[in-house]
Amino acid sequence: MRFLGLLAGLTLALSSMAASDLRVLIDVSGSMKANDPASLRRPAAELIARLLPAESRAGVWLFGTDTRALVNYGNVDDGWRNSTLSQARSITSADQFTDIENALMMGLAPPTSAQRDCHVILVTDGLIDLQAGAGAIRESRARVESQLTRQAKVQGCRIHTLGLSSNADIALLSRLAQATGGLSASLSGAAELIPVLINALEIALPNNQLPVNDGRFIVDDSVQQQTVIALKGDGDNPPLVLQSPSGQIITPDSDIPGIEYEDTEGYQLYQITAPELGEWKVLGNQADRVFVESQLELGLLDFPSTVERGQPINLAAQIVRNGETLAANDDLSISARLLKDDVVMHELTLTPDAKGHFHVRLPELDEGEYTVAIEASTGQVQRQIERSLRVIPEQAAAALESNTTQAITTFKPHQAEPVNAGDARAEKAVAAEDISPAPATTAELLDSPVMQSGLTLSQWLWGIGALLLVLIIALAVWLARAETKA
């Protein structure tokens, strides 16, 4: 379930609060039959369609042997949402090969705009696998690391990579995310997809959450729509039931105008347009998230997702109404909680400045994964944002680019499985070892004139070898003539 949470998080909380530009690339190669047996990629695509705010631009592509649009890139409106919801059922696992390079080219093809923050979400369970063989695979991988990574940075697109199995090319996916300031997550399986997706969407989309305390949350008059989500676990999942401020009980069987209910693999949700104002109650199940579309938003200012141990961590936030930052006053307060494994470690109060920005420095943290929950309140209005924070060893920071804020949920070398005859998955693992360059060498190559020129490393090596051969032949001829004259 962690994957869907990360993806939804990535779609839901863009710190700049600008309209979103989201490009989603979904692997449909044959290995997905084993790594996503419940086809959680389908409800994941549906969740994206439901959570994308109006005035965004988005597209969804399926890739394997080739890349084709599930939903064309364009403005997010009712037509775009309905098309995504209906087409998501067509996501399968039938393609023979995995062309990640072509998928990224298609995802980066639409032009970007300064008015929208560009995010590319790449969902895959494998390696670059091409019919042309190992040489073509090596060259394709080199182009992804050099040319396409550079193109994404020029366009201002952050690439977020979600690896659905241990056979994914974690080294390549992590470098893509690091170089572009994106998020990289390595999942143990598709069951983690929905919660991880939610976490990812929280980075990419400008929606906010309402804090839920003891199964209660308060809806204010600035809320235009609310989405109440309950993630499904492995055990019994009772139906999600809500009680409105006027006492109306809302169940999955309710037929009420303006209320849509969805029960699918991974989650239940209610999407309510023009919700009733006041205190709502959650009955029958726990609500994991309450997302709202509103003219009043809580935003973060450049909060990092990954830091090295000992590095100062500054948290800055603001409240924006209709695009303008609210000035600090006695009614407006912002606080934060630092959690690890769902246990609160620190309660923090943010201090306002003259610009209406609220600041606090987090305490020094040990290595590990944390959650920072930021809450803002002014009168009866409440907002919340949750962001993941990963603290890594000091020596690991050398692998990160200094001017980006990345989130690396898991970053470890791929371990190939033993090769068995006819085992396609084992053959892919061996191919990964054959084509994976050492990290230090790759980092040097990405910045070298050789890679900047657009030629692959193998092409340059063949050229240099040919030049040396010509020089050796010329030297032999010259020596032979010298001996004849003597």
DRENVEXPA-542173 format. One line per 10 residues: their letters; for each residue x, y, z of C-alpha. Coordinates in nm, 3 decimals. Example, Ala and Ser with C-alpha at 12.3 -4.5 7.8 and 13.67 -1.06 7.14 Angstrom:
<atoms>
AS) 1.230 -0.450 0.780  1.367 -0.106 0.714
</atoms>
This chain:
<atoms>
MRFLGLLAGL) 0.000 0.000 0.000  0.297 0.231 0.044  0.322 0.300 -0.332  -0.026 0.452 -0.363  0.041 0.667 -0.058  0.363 0.797 -0.207  0.205 0.870 -0.541  -0.089 1.052 -0.384  0.147 1.246 -0.162  0.350 1.342 -0.467
TLALSSMAAS) 0.039 1.472 -0.640  -0.100 1.669 -0.346  0.127 1.933 -0.190  0.341 2.145 -0.417  0.516 2.408 -0.205  0.480 2.683 -0.465  0.102 2.622 -0.486  0.111 2.687 -0.862  -0.111 2.497 -1.103  0.036 2.152 -1.165
DLRVLIDVSG) 0.188 1.994 -1.476  0.192 1.617 -1.424  0.314 1.348 -1.665  0.263 0.985 -1.548  0.447 0.692 -1.712  0.319 0.342 -1.623  0.504 0.020 -1.704  0.286 -0.247 -1.872  0.556 -0.506 -1.948  0.483 -0.875 -1.891
SMKANDPASL) 0.674 -0.895 -1.562  0.404 -0.677 -1.406  0.181 -0.987 -1.395  0.397 -1.115 -1.110  0.490 -0.784 -0.949  0.143 -0.624 -0.960  -0.096 -0.922 -0.961  -0.388 -0.714 -0.831  -0.329 -0.443 -1.099  -0.302 -0.166 -0.841
RRPAAELIAR) -0.176 0.056 -1.122  -0.542 0.090 -1.224  -0.675 0.241 -0.898  -0.353 0.444 -0.881  -0.436 0.608 -1.215  -0.794 0.665 -1.099  -0.672 0.828 -0.778  -0.456 1.068 -0.975  -0.756 1.167 -1.187  -0.964 1.236 -0.876
LLPAESRAGV) -0.698 1.437 -0.694  -0.563 1.658 -0.974  -0.695 2.012 -0.921  -0.869 2.209 -1.193  -0.651 2.428 -1.418  -0.375 2.167 -1.412  -0.232 1.999 -1.721  -0.161 1.627 -1.722  -0.112 1.316 -1.933  -0.082 0.941 -1.869
WLFGTDTRAL) 0.126 0.711 -2.090  0.166 0.332 -2.086  0.504 0.194 -2.189  0.665 -0.139 -2.260  0.770 -0.241 -2.611  0.646 0.102 -2.721  0.483 0.403 -2.554  0.122 0.508 -2.609  -0.109 0.755 -2.442  -0.367 0.621 -2.201
VNYGNVDDGW) -0.502 0.976 -2.172  -0.372 1.255 -2.393  -0.179 1.538 -2.231  -0.402 1.840 -2.185  -0.611 2.051 -1.951  -0.759 1.871 -1.651  -1.136 1.908 -1.669  -1.435 1.678 -1.628  -1.372 1.526 -1.970  -1.007 1.450 -1.889
RNSTLSQARS) -1.100 1.297 -1.552  -1.379 1.083 -1.698  -1.150 0.961 -1.976  -0.883 0.861 -1.722  -1.134 0.685 -1.497  -1.275 0.484 -1.789  -0.942 0.407 -1.960  -0.764 0.297 -1.639  -0.938 -0.042 -1.667  -0.738 -0.106 -1.986
ITSADQFTDI) -0.402 -0.113 -1.802  -0.258 -0.461 -1.854  0.076 -0.646 -1.836  0.123 -0.777 -2.188  0.424 -0.603 -2.347  0.736 -0.811 -2.412  1.001 -0.539 -2.364  1.063 -0.230 -2.147  1.171 0.088 -2.327  1.218 0.339 -2.044
ENALMMGLAP) 1.405 0.583 -2.270  1.114 0.616 -2.512  0.871 0.659 -2.224  1.073 0.947 -2.079  1.102 1.107 -2.423  0.724 1.101 -2.459  0.672 1.233 -2.107  0.912 1.522 -2.163  0.783 1.605 -2.514  0.503 1.849 -2.412
PTSAQRDCHV) 0.648 2.197 -2.355  0.662 2.330 -2.001  0.540 2.663 -1.868  0.677 2.893 -1.599  0.324 2.911 -1.457  0.315 2.539 -1.378  0.558 2.317 -1.187  0.648 2.014 -1.400  0.656 1.667 -1.241  0.714 1.331 -1.414
ILVTDGLIDL) 0.615 1.014 -1.227  0.780 0.696 -1.361  0.632 0.365 -1.237  0.828 0.054 -1.335  0.931 -0.286 -1.203  1.229 -0.356 -1.425  1.524 -0.259 -1.638  1.564 -0.119 -1.985  1.500 -0.425 -2.201  1.512 -0.389 -2.580
QAGAGAIRES) 1.466 -0.640 -2.860  1.789 -0.514 -3.023  1.998 -0.667 -2.745  2.264 -0.578 -2.487  2.449 -0.318 -2.694  2.134 -0.119 -2.761  2.041 -0.147 -2.394  2.375 -0.002 -2.285  2.347 0.289 -2.525  1.985 0.360 -2.427
RARVESQLTR) 2.075 0.361 -2.059  2.363 0.604 -2.125  2.130 0.841 -2.313  1.878 0.833 -2.027  2.149 0.925 -1.775  2.300 1.200 -1.988  2.073 1.349 -2.253  1.727 1.293 -2.102  1.835 1.385 -1.751  1.987 1.705 -1.886
QAKVQGCRIH) 1.670 1.776 -2.089  1.451 1.733 -1.778  1.666 1.978 -1.585  1.653 2.236 -1.867  1.274 2.204 -1.881  1.245 2.228 -1.503  1.083 1.884 -1.471  1.139 1.683 -1.155  1.141 1.307 -1.220  0.994 1.093 -0.942
TLGLSSNADI) 1.075 0.722 -0.979  0.879 0.441 -0.816  1.044 0.099 -0.846  0.795 -0.182 -0.790  1.036 -0.472 -0.738  1.390 -0.561 -0.639  1.459 -0.627 -1.009  1.412 -0.262 -1.099  1.723 -0.069 -1.204  1.743 0.110 -0.869
ALLSRLAQAT) 2.077 0.274 -0.952  1.938 0.435 -1.268  1.605 0.533 -1.108  1.780 0.689 -0.809  2.017 0.890 -1.028  1.727 1.018 -1.239  1.553 1.145 -0.927  1.868 1.287 -0.768  1.976 1.480 -1.076  1.633 1.642 -1.126
GGLSASLSGA) 1.543 1.704 -0.761  1.279 1.431 -0.761  1.172 1.155 -0.529  1.290 0.795 -0.561  1.123 0.503 -0.387  1.206 0.134 -0.403  0.906 -0.077 -0.304  0.901 -0.438 -0.197  0.588 -0.492 -0.406  0.278 -0.337 -0.555
AELIPVLINA) 0.093 -0.359 -0.222  0.288 -0.048 -0.118  0.185 0.144 -0.432  -0.118 0.342 -0.311  0.026 0.492 0.011  0.359 0.571 -0.158  0.172 0.730 -0.447  -0.019 0.950 -0.202  0.305 1.068 -0.046  0.443 1.147 -0.390
LEIALPNNQL) 0.134 1.340 -0.496  0.163 1.553 -0.185  0.483 1.694 -0.336  0.344 1.752 -0.685  -0.007 1.889 -0.631  -0.124 2.203 -0.450  -0.407 2.041 -0.249  -0.413 2.068 0.131  -0.535 1.838 0.404  -0.770 1.889 0.696
PVNDGRFIVD) -0.627 1.751 1.021  -0.827 1.456 1.159  -0.836 1.432 1.540  -1.025 1.147 1.709  -1.212 1.084 1.386  -1.326 1.447 1.353  -1.236 1.724 1.110  -1.369 2.076 1.050  -1.478 2.209 0.710  -1.467 2.588 0.666
DSVQQQTVIA) -1.642 2.810 0.414  -1.338 2.828 0.181  -1.354 2.453 0.102  -1.495 2.382 -0.242  -1.445 2.004 -0.245  -1.321 1.741 -0.001  -1.185 1.392 -0.064  -1.188 1.152 0.233  -0.958 0.851 0.183  -0.926 0.531 0.387
LKGDGDNPPL) -0.639 0.304 0.281  -0.700 -0.069 0.282  -0.479 -0.305 0.476  -0.433 -0.679 0.445  -0.708 -0.766 0.695  -1.076 -0.680 0.727  -1.166 -0.335 0.596  -1.502 -0.212 0.727  -1.691 0.034 0.506  -1.608 0.402 0.541
VLQSPSGQII) -1.901 0.592 0.693  -1.927 0.968 0.751  -2.156 1.187 0.960  -2.214 1.543 0.840  -2.236 1.842 1.079  -2.619 1.828 1.053  -2.618 1.461 1.159  -2.673 1.302 0.815  -2.515 0.955 0.791  -2.332 0.892 0.464
TPDSDIPGIE) -2.269 0.528 0.370  -2.148 0.354 0.051  -2.514 0.293 -0.039  -2.618 0.657 0.000  -2.751 0.825 -0.313  -2.689 1.192 -0.238  -2.627 1.460 -0.504  -2.270 1.593 -0.498  -2.128 1.285 -0.320  -1.933 1.014 -0.504
YEDTEGYQLY) -1.812 0.693 -0.340  -1.535 0.467 -0.471  -1.432 0.128 -0.333  -1.137 -0.021 -0.518  -0.820 -0.218 -0.460  -0.611 -0.023 -0.213  -0.855 0.239 -0.084  -1.207 0.367 -0.024  -1.296 0.732 -0.075  -1.574 0.985 -0.074
QITAPELGEW) -1.547 1.291 -0.298  -1.791 1.559 -0.183  -1.857 1.882 -0.373  -1.963 2.191 -0.171  -1.945 2.000 0.161  -2.152 2.107 0.459  -1.969 2.347 0.692  -1.877 2.246 1.044  -1.747 1.935 1.223  -1.757 1.605 1.036
KVLGNQADRV) -1.716 1.262 1.198  -1.562 0.945 1.056  -1.753 0.627 1.149  -1.686 0.262 1.081  -1.328 0.304 0.963  -1.031 0.539 1.001  -0.978 0.822 0.753  -0.613 0.836 0.649  -0.639 1.163 0.456  -0.891 1.443 0.403
FVESQLELGL) -0.781 1.646 0.102  -0.954 1.971 0.012  -0.961 2.213 -0.278  -0.977 2.560 -0.131  -0.877 2.922 -0.187  -0.700 2.908 0.151  -0.383 2.700 0.137  -0.093 2.606 0.362  0.234 2.602 0.169  0.592 2.502 0.240
LDFPSTVERG) 0.890 2.707 0.126  1.173 2.486 -0.007  1.159 2.210 0.255  1.416 1.936 0.174  1.315 1.571 0.152  1.664 1.427 0.203  1.947 1.570 0.417  2.274 1.434 0.548  2.321 1.381 0.919  2.432 1.701 1.091
QPINLAAQIV) 2.299 1.931 0.818  2.070 2.209 0.951  1.704 2.157 0.860  1.496 2.473 0.832  1.120 2.460 0.800  0.933 2.760 0.657  0.560 2.781 0.585  0.294 3.033 0.491  -0.084 3.064 0.459  -0.208 3.192 0.124
RNGETLAAND) -0.561 3.311 0.042  -0.642 3.374 -0.325  -0.271 3.394 -0.406  -0.176 3.641 -0.131  0.022 3.556 0.182  -0.169 3.625 0.503  0.008 3.850 0.750  0.083 3.708 1.094  -0.178 3.791 1.360  -0.295 3.668 1.697
DLSISARLLK) -0.544 3.424 1.541  -0.300 3.268 1.294  -0.060 3.002 1.423  0.148 2.728 1.260  0.298 2.434 1.447  0.472 2.112 1.349  0.519 1.762 1.484  0.820 1.545 1.406  0.734 1.175 1.399  0.927 0.853 1.354
DDVVMHELTL) 0.741 0.524 1.315  0.416 0.712 1.397  0.557 0.822 1.735  0.578 1.197 1.805  0.939 1.287 1.887  0.917 1.668 1.898  0.646 1.937 1.909  0.758 2.254 1.729  0.615 2.607 1.713  0.693 2.821 1.410
TPDAKGHFHV) 0.779 3.190 1.459  0.641 3.450 1.210  0.843 3.719 1.034  0.737 4.049 0.874  0.656 3.880 0.540  0.407 3.639 0.693  0.646 3.344 0.672  0.670 3.111 0.972  1.006 2.952 1.057  1.159 2.690 1.284
RLPELDEGEY) 1.483 2.490 1.281  1.442 2.119 1.341  1.660 1.950 1.605  1.959 1.749 1.489  1.839 1.404 1.384  1.993 1.059 1.359  1.983 0.864 1.035  1.643 0.730 0.940  1.305 0.818 0.795  1.078 1.076 0.958
TVAIEASTGQ) 0.744 1.246 0.898  0.692 1.617 0.951  0.326 1.713 1.002  0.263 2.089 0.975  -0.068 2.230 1.101  -0.202 2.583 1.060  -0.511 2.735 1.222  -0.679 3.071 1.215  -1.014 3.090 1.388  -1.217 2.786 1.273
VQRQIERSLR) -0.994 2.726 0.970  -0.743 2.440 0.985  -0.496 2.304 0.732  -0.232 2.030 0.739  0.057 1.907 0.525  0.260 1.592 0.583  0.604 1.551 0.429  0.858 1.270 0.444  1.212 1.347 0.560  1.506 1.110 0.518
VIPEQAAAAL) 1.835 1.161 0.706  2.129 0.983 0.541  2.494 0.929 0.647  2.733 1.218 0.586  2.940 1.033 0.328  2.629 0.958 0.121  2.570 1.328 0.063  2.852 1.332 -0.195  2.617 1.140 -0.427  2.358 1.418 -0.419
ESNTTQAITT) 2.372 1.738 -0.620  2.416 2.033 -0.388  2.142 2.256 -0.528  1.848 2.016 -0.518  1.612 1.877 -0.256  1.566 1.507 -0.317  1.372 1.231 -0.148  1.533 0.887 -0.165  1.314 0.635 0.013  1.549 0.345 -0.060
FKPHQAEPVN) 1.889 0.356 -0.230  2.082 0.031 -0.232  2.275 -0.164 -0.498  2.081 -0.419 -0.698  2.157 -0.783 -0.617  2.119 -1.014 -0.916  1.940 -1.346 -0.872  2.102 -1.676 -0.980  2.056 -1.743 -1.349  1.829 -2.030 -1.447
AGDARAEKAV) 1.782 -2.140 -1.807  1.470 -1.981 -1.955  1.422 -1.748 -1.657  1.367 -1.408 -1.822  1.375 -1.225 -1.492  1.717 -1.369 -1.408  1.845 -1.273 -1.753  1.734 -0.913 -1.688  1.919 -0.915 -1.357  2.239 -1.024 -1.530
AAEDISPAPA) 2.188 -0.755 -1.792  2.162 -0.500 -1.513  2.506 -0.601 -1.381  2.650 -0.583 -1.733  2.520 -0.232 -1.803  2.549 -0.065 -1.463  2.853 0.164 -1.439  3.024 0.231 -1.110  2.864 0.533 -0.936  3.184 0.740 -0.930
TTAELLDSPV) 3.257 0.677 -1.296  2.899 0.762 -1.393  2.910 1.089 -1.201  3.230 1.186 -1.382  3.092 1.090 -1.722  2.773 1.294 -1.677  2.977 1.612 -1.642  3.242 1.527 -1.901  3.266 1.675 -2.253  3.236 1.320 -2.387
MQSGLTLSQW) 2.882 1.275 -2.255  2.788 1.636 -2.323  2.852 1.579 -2.693  2.570 1.329 -2.720  2.788 1.031 -2.828  2.785 0.717 -2.619  3.090 0.598 -2.429  3.130 0.292 -2.652  3.134 0.512 -2.964  3.411 0.729 -2.822
LWGIGALLLV) 3.618 0.427 -2.717  3.592 0.275 -3.069  3.695 0.609 -3.219  3.998 0.644 -2.991  4.099 0.283 -3.065  4.079 0.341 -3.440  4.292 0.656 -3.410  4.560 0.470 -3.213  4.564 0.192 -3.473  4.623 0.445 -3.755
LIIALAVWLA) 4.910 0.603 -3.559  5.074 0.263 -3.500  5.051 0.171 -3.871  5.196 0.508 -3.973  5.484 0.465 -3.728  5.561 0.114 -3.861  5.569 0.241 -4.221  5.803 0.525 -4.126  6.042 0.286 -3.946  6.044 0.049 -4.243
RAETKA) 6.138 0.327 -4.481  6.410 0.449 -4.245  6.568 0.103 -4.237  6.559 0.077 -4.620  6.742 0.408 -4.663  7.004 0.298 -4.408
</atoms>
